[in-house]
Amino acid sequence: MSLFAPDPVDELQCSAKGCRADAVWGLLWNNPKLHTPERRKVWLACDEHRAHLSQFLDTRGFLQSVVPADSLEGAAT
């Protein structure tokens, strides 16, 4: 057991508040007031929360794309 570094995360979890389900989707977004156009942040979503999280980001003009979570390696910048 290390006192300085947490164990690596083996599985991706949904970003919805209180949800512990495995993430199936990656929601790529940026806030144009804070981020350069090429920057992408990532929220993770299970099937149940994909629509809700996508709508939240899209309403604010932040949502850029939705991709399968297994294709995310290196997607966030």
C-alpha positions as CSV (number, residue, x, y, z in Angstrom):
1,M,0.0,0.0,0.0
2,S,1.4,3.4,-1.0
3,L,0.8,6.4,1.2
4,F,1.5,8.9,-1.6
5,A,-0.4,7.7,-4.6
6,P,-3.9,6.3,-5.0
7,D,-4.4,3.0,-6.8
8,P,-4.9,3.5,-10.5
9,V,-8.5,3.3,-11.7
10,D,-9.2,0.2,-13.6
11,E,-12.7,1.0,-14.7
12,L,-14.3,4.2,-15.9
13,Q,-17.3,5.4,-13.9
14,C,-20.2,7.6,-14.9
15,S,-19.8,11.3,-14.1
16,A,-23.5,11.7,-13.0
17,K,-23.8,12.7,-9.4
18,G,-24.1,9.6,-7.2
19,C,-23.8,7.1,-10.1
20,R,-21.3,4.3,-9.8
21,A,-22.2,2.5,-13.1
22,D,-19.5,1.7,-15.7
23,A,-19.1,4.5,-18.3
24,V,-20.0,3.5,-21.8
25,W,-19.8,7.0,-23.4
26,G,-17.4,9.9,-23.3
27,L,-18.9,13.4,-23.7
28,L,-16.2,15.7,-25.1
29,W,-16.8,19.3,-24.3
30,N,-15.2,22.7,-23.8
31,N,-16.3,26.0,-22.4
32,P,-15.4,28.6,-25.1
33,K,-15.1,31.3,-22.4
34,L,-12.4,29.4,-20.6
35,H,-10.8,26.9,-23.2
36,T,-9.2,27.2,-26.5
37,P,-11.3,25.8,-29.4
38,E,-9.1,22.6,-29.7
39,R,-9.3,21.8,-26.0
40,R,-11.6,19.0,-25.0
41,K,-12.7,18.1,-21.5
42,V,-14.4,14.7,-20.8
43,W,-17.4,13.7,-18.8
44,L,-18.1,10.0,-18.7
45,A,-21.7,8.6,-18.9
46,C,-23.5,5.3,-18.5
47,D,-26.3,4.5,-20.9
48,E,-28.9,5.8,-18.4
49,H,-27.2,9.2,-17.9
50,R,-25.9,9.9,-21.5
51,A,-29.0,11.9,-22.6
52,H,-29.2,14.0,-19.4
53,L,-25.5,14.9,-19.3
54,S,-25.4,15.6,-23.1
55,Q,-28.4,17.9,-22.8
56,F,-26.8,19.7,-19.8
57,L,-23.7,20.4,-21.9
58,D,-25.5,21.1,-25.2
59,T,-27.9,23.6,-23.6
60,R,-24.8,25.7,-22.6
61,G,-23.1,25.3,-26.0
62,F,-20.3,23.2,-24.5
63,L,-20.9,19.7,-26.0
64,Q,-18.6,18.9,-28.9
65,S,-19.1,15.2,-29.5
66,V,-20.1,11.9,-27.9
67,V,-17.8,8.9,-28.4
68,P,-17.6,5.3,-27.0
69,A,-15.7,5.4,-23.7
70,D,-13.3,2.7,-25.0
71,S,-12.0,5.1,-27.6
72,L,-11.1,7.9,-25.2
73,E,-7.4,7.3,-24.5
74,G,-5.7,10.6,-25.2
75,A,-9.0,12.4,-26.1
76,A,-8.9,15.0,-23.3
77,T,-6.4,17.8,-23.5
